[in-house]
Amino acid sequence: MEIDILRHGASLPAEPGGADTDRPLSEQGRAQVKDVVERARDAGAKPSLILASSYARAVETAAIAARILGYSGTIVESRSLEPDRSPFDLWDALRERTEESEILLVGHLPLLGDLVSILLGKGVGITPGTMLRIHVPELVPEPAATLQWVLQPR
């Protein structure tokens, strides 16, 4: 299975009294995502499923990615992709998706960084708008995965 991990692009600050979950992408963030996802498309990214955090900036990032990648399915919002969730729980949820060939995860730090560390046994810098691909040959409890590529906004 291919797991593509996309951190949302740069976002606007929360409105006074507003919730962090409602923060949209900034213009810079939309440009970051567009740049990275276009290069991911050129590298062969074609997810069979897109899972996204329900936070506004992640949903917006996932929508941009879906459009650029030609994804016609439904973007599935998942609480398992919220920033402070357990990477082990997220991995267990992914292991249930045996019918998928390539899953795009759209979310936040620290969760995405923690998941990458579990899968690869080491960390990778994931700045806003970064996308990476990890190959997981088997959906076992303790995976041995391989980093395929990392794309950062220019």
Helices and strands as residue ranges (DSSP letters): E 2-7, G 20-22, H 27-42, E 49-52, H 56-69, E 75-77, G 79-81, H 87-95, E 102-107, H 111-120, E 131-135, E 146-151
